Amino acid sequence: MKVLKKFFASKEKYNYQKLRIIIITLSFLSLFLSIIGSGLYYLRLKSSLLKEIRDQCVTTINNVNKDLSLFFIQYKHAAQVLANLMEIKKCIKRPDRYNLKMANKVLDVFAENFNIAVCYIMDSKGNTIASSNRNSPNSFVGKNFSFRPYFTKAMSGIPATYPALGTTSHKRGIYFSQPVYINHNKQPSGVVVIKTSVDYLESRFLSKCPGIFFFVTPNGIIFISNKKEWIFFTTHYLDNNTIYKIKKSRQMGNGPWLYSGFKFNKHFAYDESGNKYLVFERTADFFPGWSLIYLLEEKQVLNMVHRPILQIAGPFIVLILFIIAILVYILAHVAQKELKERELVEKKLRESEEKYRSIYHNTPAMLHSIDRNYRLLKVSDYWLDLTGYTREEVIGKKLTSFFTEESRKLAEEKILPNFFKTGKAQNIHYQFVKKNGEIMDILLSCYGIKDKYNEVVETLAISVDVTKRLKEQQELKETKQKLSAYSKKLEKLVKQRTQEISSILKYSPSMIYLKNKDMEFKLVNPGFEHFFNLSNAQLVGKTGSQFSNIPVFLDFESKDKEVLRFKKPIKTKEIIERDGKVYSFLTMRFPIFTEEHEVDGICAISTDITELEKAQKKLKELSRNIIKNQEIERERISKELHDELGQILTVLNMDVSWLKKNIGNNPKYQKRIVGMQELINKTIDEIRSLAFQLRPGSLDHLGLGESLESLISDFEKRTNIIYTYKKGHIPPIDSTRAIAIYRIAQEAITNAVRHSKANKISVLLKAKNGNVILKVGDDGIGFDINHKREHGSSFGLMGMQERAELVGGRIIIKSKTNVGTKVIGIFPI
C-alpha cells in the first residue's frame, strides 16, 4: 500500500514538473516572440515615422511655395487695380496739388487695407511723385529709382515682380510694378509700385514651421528665412566676379554676404558644428531661378521618432513586451478587418462616382467644364452627340477654339475673364462650329467652382442650342421690316402721285374721293363706287350729310373739315360695316392747294387693310407662341434639372450620410467622405441655381412679388449696386402675365447693371386702377432714346415693348443723359 502511494505521488510530481516545464517554456517562448515582435514593430514604426516626416516636409515646402505664390498674385492684382484708377492716371498726367492729394488718398487706402509696406507712383523718368510713406523719415517722394529692373520692365509695358533690399528704407521687400497708360497710349506714362514687407511674409508663412527655411537667390544669397541669423548669408562661397555683379545690381545691398558654412549633398546637409540635416529643396514658382530649401536637423527627426516609443518604456516594459506578443495576433486580425472595410468604402466610392458620372452624361443638356486656361476638362455625352466630336478630339483643347472668330474674341477678351472674377455668367450667346462645319447658336450659363482661396478653378456650364429659335426670331424681324417698308412705301406713293390723281383714280383698288371746300363731292373712283354701290354721277355736287342711309359719310365729312381747318394731311383708320361685314381702311386725307397756296379742296385715299391687320394679328400670335414655347422649354429643363437631377443627388447625399455614420471613426475615411459630401452639396446648389435661372419656381408657388424680391436678392449677391424694392398688394394674375412682367423686370435690371454704371437701382411693384404698375429706375448715365432707335441699338427695349403688348400692356421709357433711366410698365389685371 505504501509502495502504491509512493508510485502515484512520484507520478503526480512528474506530471506537475512536466506541466511546469511546458508553462515556463511557453512563457519564455512568448517573451522571446514578444521581444522579436517588439523589435520588428519598432523598426517598422521607425521607418513609417521617418517616411511620414519626410512626406510632411515635402508637403510643407510645397504648401509654402503655393502660399507664397498666391500671396504674390494677390499683390500683383492689387497693383493692376491701382494702375487703372483714374486718380493715379490724373496724378501722372498732371501732378498738381489737387491730383497729388487725391492720389495720396488712394495710396493710403491701399497701404492700409492690403497690409502693404509702401505703395508709390513714378513718372516716366523714374522720379517718385507720390507715396504712402511721404510723411516718414524714409519717404520715397523725390527719389529716383529708374535703375531698378522693375521700373525699366514696367516702362516697356511688362509688369514686374522684384525682391530686393530697399536703397532708402534698407528693409527687405517684394516690389510689384505695373505700367500706367493714359488716353490709350501705346507707351506707358508712368509706373505704380507696391512694396510688401518680407518681415510680414516670414511671420505669416514661415514662423510656425519647424526646422530652417531658406528662400535663396540664383546666386545663393539667403533673402528670406524663418531664422533671422541666416539672412544675407550664402549657401556656398561667392567668387569676386559674382560679388561685383551683385553689388552693381544693388538688389541685395552692399554686403558682405558671408558663407553660412552649410555643406549640401543630394539629401543631407552639414553645418560647421557637424550637425546633420535632412534637406528638401524645390524651385520657387513665382521667381524663376530662385529656390526654397527646408532643413530639418536629424537629431530633431530622431527625437520625433523616438519620443512616442520611449514614452511607453519604464517599469512596465516587461508587461508591455508580454502584451505585445498577444497584440500581434490581435493587430493582424484588426488589420485584416480594416483592409476589408477599406475595400468596402472604396467600392462604395466607386459606385457613387459611377452614379454621378451617369447623371452628368445622361442629362439632356450640353454640360462641360473648363479650367482657368479655358481648356476643356470634361464634357457630357449629349455635348459630344450634338457637336459631332469625340471626347479625344476636345479634352485638353481650348473651348474657344471651337467658336467662330467673333465669338472667340468676345469670350477670351471679355466674357471669360469677367467670369473668372465673378464666378457667374448667364444667357451668353456664342456661335459654335460643329465638326461638320455647321454653325450652331448656343445660349450658355455657367457657375464657378471655387477653391479654398475663393478663386474659380473650374466651371460647371450648361449650353442650350438656340439656332432654331434665333432663326424664327430673325424671320419675325424680317416680316416686321417688310410690313414697315410696305407702310412707308404706301405713304410715299400717296405723296408722290398727288399731281397724277386723275389717272390714278381710274385704276386704283383703293377708295378715292375729291371734295371742294364746301364738302361737296367732286370725284370718286370706281373702288368707291363699287364699295358703296353709288355711281359718280349720284355723288358729284352733293355733301355726305345728304346720304342719311350711309352714316359713315358724316364721319368722313367731320374728318375732312379738320383737314381744311389745319391745312395739313391727316392719316386715320376707318372701321366700316357693309353688307354684314366689317372692313378696316387706312385713309390718307390731304388738302389740295391753288397756285396762291389757298386750300381749294381735299382728297382722301382709303386703302383696305383688313387682310393686313389679320396678318399682323397672326404675327402677334406667332410672337406670343414663340415666347410661350420659350418659357415652356425653360420650365421643362428647369424641372428636369431640379426634380430628376436634384433628387438623384439628394439620394446620393443620403447614401453618403449613411456611409459616414457606419464607416467607423477612421479619420482618413471620414475626411474623404466629408469631402465627397461637400462636393455633392455644392453640385446640388449649382443645379438649383441653374434651374432658378432658367425658370424661377417661386412664380408658381409664391407669386410675382416674392419672385421679383428673390430676383433682386440674386442681383445684390452678384453686383456692388444698392437695390431698393417696394411692393404693394398685387391681386392674383394669370401665369402668362406674371412671367411677362417678371421677364421685363429682369431685362430692365440687367440693362441697368450692364450699361448704366448706376450706384442705385429702385424697383416698384403695385396695383392701381385695375392695372399692375412696374417701375425700374437707376441713377446711371442715361441715354438718348431717339438716338438708339435711329441707330437700331434698342433691341432690348423693343423686346420689353413686345412682351408688354402680348399681354395687353405697354412700356414707357424715360431717360436723360447723366441723370438716369426709368422703365415704367402698365399691365391690365
LUMKOLMI-784784 format. One record per residue (C-alpha): x, y, z; residue in three letters. Coordinates in pm, whole numbers, padded with zeros to 5 digits, always signed. Layout:
LUMKOLMI-784784
XYZALA ...
***
This chain:
LUMKOLMI-784784
+00000+00000+00000MET +00283+00238+00088LYS +00461+00145-00236VAL +00142+00221-00435LEU +00100+00558-00267LYS +00466+00640-00333LYS +00423+00541-00701PHE +00121+00765-00751PHE +00292+01055-00564ALA +00601+01030-00781SER +00386+01017-01099LYS +00185+01325-00991GLU +00508+01513-00918LYS +00643+01413-01262TYR +00330+01543-01436ASN +00348+01870-01237TYR +00711+01922-01330GLN +00635+01843-01691LYS +00349+02093-01690LEU +00572+02346-01518ARG +00843+02299-01783ILE +00584+02341-02058ILE +00447+02659-01897ILE +00796+02805-01844ILE +00895+02711-02199THR +00581+02872-02337LEU +00641+03180-02122SER +00999+03220-02243PHE +00889+03146-02596LEU +00615+03411-02567SER +00862+03659-02419LEU +01113+03582-02695PHE +00846+03621-02962LEU +00728+03941-02794SER +01080+04084-02796ILE +01124+03989-03161ILE +00780+04130-03244GLY +00855+04449-03049SER +01186+04489-03231GLY +01023+04436-03567LEU +00739+04669-03474TYR +00992+04930-03356TYR +01185+04908-03684LEU +00867+04927-03890ARG +00729+05212-03678LEU +01059+05399-03708LYS +01061+05354-04087SER +00696+05461-04109SER +00751+05769-03892LEU +01060+05867-04091LEU +00866+05832-04417LYS +00575+06027-04272GLU +00808+06304-04152ILE +00971+06321-04499ARG +00627+06335-04662ASP +00523+06609-04419GLN +00839+06805-04502CYS +00774+06772-04877VAL +00411+06880-04821THR +00528+07169-04602THR +00773+07306-04860ILE +00514+07263-05139ASN +00249+07441-04930ASN +00490+07726-04851VAL +00566+07759-05224ASN +00195+07760-05307LYS +00108+08006-05027ASP +00388+08243-05135LEU +00272+08225-05499SER -00088+08306-05404LEU +00040+08581-05173PHE +00239+08738-05458PHE -00053+08703-05706ILE -00276+08894-05462GLN -00038+09190-05460TYR +00017+09169-05835LYS -00361+09203-05885HIS -00367+09491-05639ALA -00101+09670-05848ALA -00311+09610-06163GLN -00618+09764-05997VAL -00412+10060-05871LEU -00270+10127-06220ALA -00620+10152-06370ASN -00760+10401-06117LEU -00848+10744-06259MET -00686+10929-05964GLU -00348+10765-06041ILE -00369+10848-06412LYS -00463+11211-06342LYS -00173+11244-06098CYS +00081+11116-06355ILE -00067+11330-06633LYS -00080+11645-06420ARG +00083+11622-06076PRO -00069+11940-05934ASP -00164+11982-05572ARG -00521+11855-05603TYR -00433+11547-05812ASN -00147+11460-05574LEU -00387+11487-05281LYS -00640+11252-05442MET -00367+11005-05548ALA -00218+11003-05196ASN -00560+10919-05052LYS -00585+10619-05284VAL -00231+10507-05194LEU -00312+10535-04822ASP -00627+10326-04862VAL -00437+10052-05049PHE -00150+10055-04797ALA -00390+10024-04503GLU -00632+09764-04643ASN -00384+09534-04821PHE -00119+09537-04542ASN +00129+09698-04783ILE +00460+09840-04656ALA +00453+10123-04908VAL +00296+10197-05246CYS +00412+10480-05471TYR +00386+10641-05815ILE +00677+10711-06051MET +00681+10929-06359ASP +00831+10820-06692SER +01182+10922-06575LYS +01172+10714-06256GLY +01108+11002-06014ASN +00872+10922-05726THR +00592+11183-05730ILE +00358+11033-05466ALA +00399+10772-05193SER +00211+10631-04895SER +00525+10685-04678ASN +00556+11053-04775ARG +00541+11162-04409ASN +00808+10921-04279SER +01183+10999-04245PRO +01250+10743-04522ASN +01000+10897-04766SER +01034+10787-05127PHE +00897+11115-05266VAL +01154+11286-05486GLY +01374+10976-05506LYS +01469+10833-05844ASN +01453+10454-05884PHE +01496+10433-06260SER +01789+10193-06208PHE +01555+09928-06067ARG +01464+09647-06312PRO +01101+09662-06203TYR +01084+10023-06335PHE +01253+09953-06669THR +01034+09646-06732LYS +00713+09834-06647ALA +00808+10122-06879MET +00850+09868-07158SER +00493+09752-07089GLY +00578+09440-06883ILE +00455+09417-06519PRO +00736+09304-06290ALA +00783+09140-05951THR +01119+09209-05793TYR +01257+09108-05449PRO +01525+09342-05319ALA +01673+09534-05025LEU +01542+09892-05021GLY +01803+10157-05102THR +01618+10416-04894THR +01450+10215-04616SER +01724+09944-04603HIS +01445+09692-04548LYS +01378+09377-04746ARG +01070+09382-04964GLY +00892+09242-05271ILE +00823+09509-05534TYR +00523+09472-05771PHE +00529+09723-06059SER +00256+09793-06315GLN +00267+10028-06620PRO +00011+10312-06630VAL -00141+10401-06966TYR -00317+10733-07029ILE -00564+10802-07312ASN -00497+10463-07478HIS -00132+10550-07546ASN +00086+10258-07654LYS +00377+10381-07437GLN +00330+10385-07054PRO +00318+10733-06899SER +00433+10618-06557GLY +00456+10328-06313VAL +00281+10231-05989VAL +00473+10016-05741VAL +00359+09815-05439ILE +00620+09703-05187LYS +00524+09440-04931THR +00738+09369-04627SER +00936+09044-04615VAL +00906+09051-04232ASP +00529+09024-04266TYR +00570+08737-04516LEU +00807+08548-04278GLU +00579+08592-03976SER +00273+08480-04171ARG +00404+08176-04362PHE +00731+08061-04203LEU +00718+08137-03830SER +00527+07821-03736LYS +00735+07584-03949CYS +00979+07357-03756PRO +01334+07345-03885GLY +01501+07607-04105ILE +01355+07765-04421PHE +01575+07941-04678PHE +01440+08144-04977PHE +01757+08165-05190VAL +01852+08386-05488THR +02005+08232-05804PRO +02344+08345-05668ASN +02290+08154-05340GLY +02211+08451-05109ILE +01954+08374-04837ILE +01693+08651-04881PHE +01406+08514-04669ILE +01425+08278-04370SER +01241+08190-04051ASN +01580+08217-03876LYS +01688+08583-03880LYS +02054+08499-03811GLU +02095+08341-04161TRP +01957+08632-04366ILE +02206+08761-04628PHE +02435+08462-04571PHE +02516+08237-04869THR +02471+07865-04927THR +02813+07846-05098HIS +03126+08057-05145TYR +03093+08352-05386LEU +03378+08447-05616ASP +03487+08808-05663ASN +03323+08840-06005ASN +02983+08730-05864THR +03017+08966-05565ILE +03094+09255-05803TYR +02783+09181-06013LYS +02561+09160-05702ILE +02691+09494-05569LYS +02645+09656-05909LYS +02278+09542-05928SER +02212+09698-05582ARG +01942+09430-05537GLN +02091+09285-05217MET +02256+09598-05075GLY +02632+09634-05037ASN +02706+09311-04845GLY +02902+09149-04701PRO +02747+08814-04790TRP +02923+08564-04565LEU +02925+08190-04625TYR +02680+08010-04393SER +02904+07703-04359GLY +02640+07456-04476PHE +02765+07176-04696LYS +02493+07031-04916PHE +02463+06699-05098ASN +02157+06538-05256LYS +01953+06456-04943HIS +02160+06584-04648PHE +02349+06891-04528ALA +02610+06952-04255TYR +02676+07273-04063ASP +03013+07386-03928GLU +02949+07200-03599SER +02898+06874-03785GLY +02521+06859-03722ASN +02337+06661-03988LYS +02018+06790-04154TYR +01760+06642-04386LEU +01738+06861-04699VAL +01423+06930-04903PHE +01464+07165-05196GLU +01245+07283-05483ARG +01239+07571-05731THR +01016+07870-05648ALA +00723+07901-05890ASP +00692+08278-05869PHE +01062+08374-05913PHE +01244+08179-06188PRO +01590+08069-06074GLY +01510+08114-05703TRP +01479+07811-05478SER +01322+07704-05148LEU +01539+07499-04909ILE +01394+07331-04600TYR +01641+07191-04342LEU +01533+06962-04057LEU +01803+06854-03810GLU +01847+06476-03789GLU +01854+06488-03407LYS +01516+06661-03413GLN +01384+06399-03654VAL +01512+06112-03435LEU +01359+06276-03127ASN +01031+06295-03315MET +01064+05923-03392VAL +01189+05802-03051HIS +00972+06019-02830ARG +00646+05825-02881PRO +00837+05495-02840ILE +01034+05598-02527LEU +00721+05728-02354GLN +00590+05374-02319ILE +00919+05241-02164ALA +00998+05221-01790GLY +00896+04990-01509PRO +00622+04831-01724PHE +00847+04733-02011ILE +00827+04360-01930VAL +00448+04372-01907LEU +00426+04568-02233ILE +00654+04328-02414LEU +00438+04041-02295PHE +00127+04221-02410ILE +00289+04296-02748ILE +00314+03923-02816ALA -00057+03891-02754ILE -00139+04204-02955LEU +00049+04076-03262VAL -00234+03839-03332TYR -00499+04099-03246ILE -00336+04363-03462LEU -00312+04121-03754ALA -00680+04045-03712HIS -00771+04412-03683VAL -00553+04497-03985ALA -00732+04236-04192GLN -01067+04374-04077LYS -00963+04731-04163GLU -00848+04620-04508LEU -01188+04465-04572LYS -01362+04781-04451GLU -01140+04995-04670ARG -01218+04776-04970GLU -01589+04820-04893LEU -01551+05201-04868VAL -01361+05219-05196GLU -01631+05010-05359LYS -01899+05248-05230LYS -01697+05546-05354LEU -01663+05391-05699ARG -02038+05330-05707GLU -02103+05692-05605SER -01869+05819-05876GLU -02041+05598-06132GLU -02380+05740-06029LYS -02252+06097-06061TYR -02092+06021-06398ARG -02415+05861-06521SER -02616+06169-06414ILE -02366+06403-06582TYR -02360+06220-06914HIS -02732+06134-06937ASN -02869+06482-06863THR -03042+06610-07182PRO -02834+06930-07195ALA -02485+07030-07312MET -02268+07016-06997LEU -01897+07093-06985HIS -01620+07214-06753SER -01311+07425-06827ILE -01007+07537-06626ASP -00861+07888-06592ARG -00680+07845-06926ASN -01017+07779-07095TYR -00919+07416-07164ARG -01198+07158-07163LEU -01172+06924-06864LEU -01484+06717-06928LYS -01791+06717-07150VAL -02116+06525-07134SER -02218+06264-07390ASP -02504+06489-07501TYR -02245+06764-07572TRP -02049+06525-07794LEU -02364+06395-07969ASP -02479+06746-08054LEU -02141+06876-08176THR -02026+06561-08357GLY -01681+06547-08190TYR -01527+06260-07998THR -01402+06304-07641ARG -01038+06259-07752GLU -01076+06544-08001GLU -01191+06802-07743VAL -01048+06719-07398ILE -00748+06943-07328GLY -00835+07178-07617LYS -00946+07537-07562LYS -01324+07571-07559LEU -01292+07893-07759THR -01110+07711-08040SER -01448+07563-08137PHE -01614+07907-08159PHE -01642+08134-08460THR -01377+08407-08474GLU -01617+08677-08349GLU -01744+08463-08058SER -01389+08354-07968ARG -01271+08715-07948LYS -01571+08814-07733LEU -01523+08517-07500ALA -01147+08550-07448GLU -01132+08928-07418GLU -01444+08999-07215LYS -01680+08721-07104ILE -01439+08455-06966LEU -01203+08697-06782PRO -01505+08859-06618ASN -01650+08518-06532PHE -01332+08400-06354PHE -01356+08715-06141LYS -01728+08696-06052THR -01787+08320-06075GLY -02116+08356-06265LYS -02236+08415-06619ALA -02576+08354-06772GLN -02752+08368-07106ASN -02432+08438-07303ILE -02476+08399-07678HIS -02198+08223-07872TYR -02166+08066-08214GLN -02020+07712-08203PHE -01870+07534-08506VAL -01968+07166-08522LYS -01734+06901-08658LYS -01922+06901-08990ASN -01865+07279-09022GLY -02222+07373-08935GLU -02254+07682-08712ILE -02473+07638-08405MET -02605+07925-08192ASP -02589+07843-07820ILE -02705+08019-07505LEU -02457+07946-07225LEU -02492+07980-06847SER -02218+07871-06608CYS -02120+07868-06243TYR -01768+07874-06099GLY -01630+07607-05864ILE -01401+07785-05618LYS -01107+07660-05414ASP -01032+07740-05051LYS -00883+08074-05161TYR -01218+08173-05317ASN -01075+08163-05668GLU -01259+08000-05958VAL -01059+07694-06068VAL -01321+07506-06268GLU -01665+07565-06419THR -01993+07383-06444LEU -02163+07509-06759ALA -02486+07429-06944ILE -02542+07528-07306SER -02873+07535-07491VAL -02899+07515-07871ASP -03098+07823-07978VAL -03022+07806-08351THR -03384+07735-08445LYS -03518+07996-08207ARG -03286+08267-08343LEU -03384+08174-08696LYS -03752+08218-08607GLU -03676+08550-08439GLN -03486+08663-08750GLN -03778+08562-08972GLU -04014+08751-08741LEU -03789+09056-08760LYS -03774+09038-09140GLU -04153+09010-09157THR -04189+09321-08941LYS -03941+09505-09158GLN -04136+09409-09470LYS -04461+09531-09314LEU -04297+09855-09206SER -04142+09903-09551ALA -04478+09841-09713TYR -04649+10104-09496SER -04378+10365-09564LYS -04385+10288-09935LYS -04760+10337-09938LEU -04736+10679-09774GLU -04457+10786-10007LYS -04658+10671-10307LEU -04955+10881-10198VAL -04741+11194-10165LYS -04551+11142-10493GLN -04857+11081-10705ARG -05077+11368-10583THR -05031+11558-10913GLN -05128+11249-11115GLU -05453+11190-10925ILE -05678+11197-11229SER -05514+10896-11394SER -05468+10703-11068ILE -05835+10736-10971LEU -05948+10517-11253LYS -05725+10215-11185TYR -05657+10231-10810SER -05806+09947-10598PRO -05837+10194-10307SER -06141+10413-10243MET -06058+10770-10353ILE -06269+11080-10349TYR -06222+11452-10409LEU -06423+11726-10237LYS -06432+12101-10270ASN -06402+12333-09972LYS -06783+12322-09930ASP -06760+11946-09865MET -06931+11860-10195GLU -06809+11551-10382PHE -06618+11640-10699LYS -06498+11294-10797LEU -06496+10935-10671VAL -06307+10642-10819ASN -06452+10303-10923PRO -06339+10147-10596GLY -06553+10396-10401PHE -06848+10339-10635GLU -06825+09963-10606HIS -06796+09960-10226PHE -07091+10193-10155PHE -07289+10089-10466ASN -07321+10455-10573LEU -07217+10597-10908SER -07000+10902-10959ASN -07299+11088-11109ALA -07508+11022-10795GLN -07241+11172-10567LEU -07096+11472-10755VAL -07227+11807-10623GLY -07370+11657-10304LYS -07242+11651-09945THR -07214+11345-09725GLY -07495+11464-09498SER -07742+11425-09784GLN -07697+11045-09772PHE -07868+10957-09445SER -07868+10587-09531ASN -07486+10584-09514ILE -07390+10709-09164PRO -07016+10677-09230VAL -07038+10972-09476PHE -07098+11206-09181LEU -06781+11075-09016ASP -06594+11131-09344PHE -06720+11489-09358GLU -06616+11562-08998SER -06258+11447-09063LYS -06249+11628-09400ASP -06328+11956-09221LYS -06028+11901-08992GLU -05805+11885-09300VAL -05946+12222-09416LEU -05904+12370-09069ARG -05541+12267-09010PHE -05436+12273-09377LYS -05225+11960-09344LYS -05264+11588-09422PRO -05427+11357-09168ILE -05393+10980-09154LYS -05682+10791-08989THR -05815+10442-08959LYS -06174+10373-09062GLU -06391+10084-08943ILE -06682+10043-09189ILE -06964+09790-09173GLU -07106+09694-09511ARG -07327+09405-09612ASP -07284+09236-09276GLY -06903+09253-09287LYS -06655+09476-09104VAL -06375+09634-09306TYR -06066+09826-09196SER -05935+10108-09410PHE -05623+10323-09375LEU -05726+10667-09501THR -05494+10948-09602MET -05664+11290-09626ARG -05470+11587-09757PHE -05557+11939-09874PRO -05540+12050-10238ILE -05384+12391-10281PHE -05417+12653-10553THR -05121+12835-10703GLU -05176+13106-10439GLU -05139+12835-10173HIS -05504+12861-10080GLU -05699+12545-09989VAL -05930+12460-10271ASP -06049+12119-10153GLY -05939+11786-10012ILE -05855+11439-10137CYS -05900+11115-09943ALA -05749+10779-10032ILE -05873+10479-09832SER -05681+10152-09860THR -05834+09825-09746ASP -05605+09689-09471ILE -05844+09425-09344THR -05621+09138-09459GLU -05309+09323-09343LEU -05449+09354-08990GLU -05533+08986-08993LYS -05171+08914-09090ALA -05047+09142-08811GLN -05276+08965-08567LYS -05132+08630-08678LYS -04782+08771-08648LEU -04853+08887-08293LYS -04995+08543-08211GLU -04679+08387-08356LEU -04466+08608-08128SER -04680+08511-07831ARG -04639+08141-07912ASN -04261+08176-07955ILE -04226+08341-07613ILE -04470+08093-07459LYS -04278+07794-07602ASN -03954+07950-07487GLN -04086+07970-07129GLU -04224+07615-07153ILE -03882+07489-07268GLU -03711+07679-06986ARG -03958+07536-06736GLU -03909+07183-06869ARG -03530+07197-06846ILE -03554+07367-06505SER -03783+07093-06372LYS -03564+06816-06513GLU -03258+06969-06350LEU -03434+07040-06020HIS -03652+06730-05988ASP -03462+06447-06154GLU -03103+06552-06113LEU -03170+06716-05774GLY -03349+06405-05641GLN -03070+06172-05756ILE -02806+06393-05591LEU -03016+06412-05273THR -03044+06031-05258VAL -02672+06010-05322LEU -02614+06255-05036ASN -02830+06039-04805MET -02624+05733-04900ASP -02305+05919-04818VAL -02454+06031-04482SER -02538+05667-04404TRP -02190+05565-04506LEU -02043+05835-04281LYS -02234+05704-03978LYS -02148+05338-04038ASN -01789+05358-04160ILE -01636+05399-03816GLY -01412+05670-03672ASN -01115+05630-03906ASN -01011+05996-03975PRO -00883+05918-04324LYS -01214+05769-04437TYR -01421+06031-04256GLN -01223+06311-04423LYS -01272+06164-04770ARG -01646+06110-04711ILE -01687+06467-04583VAL -01511+06596-04897GLY -01741+06391-05117MET -02046+06516-04924GLN -01932+06877-04970GLU -01888+06818-05345LEU -02241+06670-05369ILE -02391+06960-05171ASN -02205+07210-05392LYS -02335+07034-05705THR -02692+07042-05565ILE -02658+07419-05506ASP -02525+07469-05860GLU -02810+07265-06010ILE -03065+07468-05811ARG -02902+07791-05928SER -02918+07682-06293LEU -03280+07571-06252ALA -03373+07907-06096PHE -03204+08099-06378GLN -03400+07902-06638LEU -03737+07925-06465ARG -03796+08076-06117PRO -04023+07825-05944GLY -04131+08094-05698SER -04357+08241-05971LEU -04581+07935-05948ASP -04570+07897-05569HIS -04510+08239-05414LEU -04632+08482-05678GLY -04491+08773-05875LEU -04399+08999-05580GLY -04189+08742-05397GLU -04027+08626-05723SER -03910+08981-05801LEU -03776+09009-05446GLU -03578+08687-05497SER -03452+08816-05836LEU -03330+09143-05679ILE -03164+08947-05397SER -02974+08744-05659ASP -02855+09065-05830PHE -02742+09202-05492GLU -02516+08900-05444LYS -02356+08938-05787ARG -02312+09318-05810THR -02196+09609-05594ASN -02510+09816-05660ILE -02760+09928-05393ILE -03114+09799-05461TYR -03444+09920-05315THR -03766+09725-05362TYR -04118+09842-05275LYS -04417+09616-05320LYS -04784+09685-05281GLY -05074+09441-05272HIS -05094+09255-05603ILE -05418+09065-05681PRO -05389+08720-05841PRO -05287+08735-06208ILE -05251+08459-06467ASP -04918+08281-06525SER -04862+08428-06874THR -04897+08783-06748ARG -04682+08714-06440ALA -04392+08567-06639ILE -04410+08857-06889ALA -04383+09115-06607ILE -04104+08914-06442TYR -03900+08892-06767ARG -03949+09265-06835ILE -03823+09348-06483ALA -03529+09108-06530GLN -03436+09269-06864GLU -03465+09623-06723ALA -03244+09544-06421ILE -02992+09358-06641THR -02969+09657-06880ASN -02915+09892-06586ALA -02639+09670-06443VAL -02462+09626-06777ARG -02487+09973-06929HIS -02595+10244-06683SER -02293+10247-06443LYS -02551+10312-06172ALA -02490+10316-05797ASN -02856+10264-05705LYS -03142+10076-05869ILE -03501+10103-05743SER -03790+09866-05821VAL -04159+09935-05751LEU -04448+09689-05799LEU -04806+09786-05718LYS -05167+09761-05836ALA -05362+10074-05928LYS -05688+10139-06116ASN -05714+09780-06239GLY -05353+09772-06361ASN -05025+09626-06234VAL -04762+09902-06234ILE -04390+09812-06261LEU -04122+10081-06226LYS -03746+10017-06257VAL -03521+10323-06217GLY -03148+10392-06187ASP -02919+10689-06126ASP -02681+10599-06407GLY -02551+10777-06715ILE -02879+10753-06909GLY -02905+10763-07289PHE -03073+10933-07583ASP -03377+10715-07665ILE -03423+10867-08013ASN -03057+10810-08098HIS -03083+10442-08000LYS -03391+10394-08216ARG -03236+10569-08515GLU -02923+10353-08500HIS -03104+10025-08434GLY -02942+09957-08094SER -03263+09930-07892SER -03343+09557-07934PHE -03366+09512-07557GLY -03620+09795-07534LEU -03811+09652-07832MET -03818+09311-07663GLY -03974+09461-07349MET -04230+09650-07562GLN -04327+09330-07744GLU -04367+09129-07425ARG -04588+09404-07280ALA -04803+09426-07593GLU -04855+09048-07600LEU -05032+09067-07261VAL -05217+09391-07342GLY -04974+09619-07160GLY -04741+09899-07258ARG -04391+10024-07171ILE -04290+10387-07110ILE -03916+10462-07110ILE -03778+10790-06977LYS -03407+10868-06983SER -03177+11167-06967LYS -02802+11170-07015THR -02615+11174-06679ASN -02948+11171-06489VAL -03071+10813-06516GLY -03333+10592-06673THR -03686+10485-06576LYS -03872+10192-06726VAL -04246+10201-06647ILE -04471+09908-06734GLY -04853+09921-06716ILE -05036+09586-06743PHE -05414+09534-06713PRO -05511+09286-06439ILE 
***
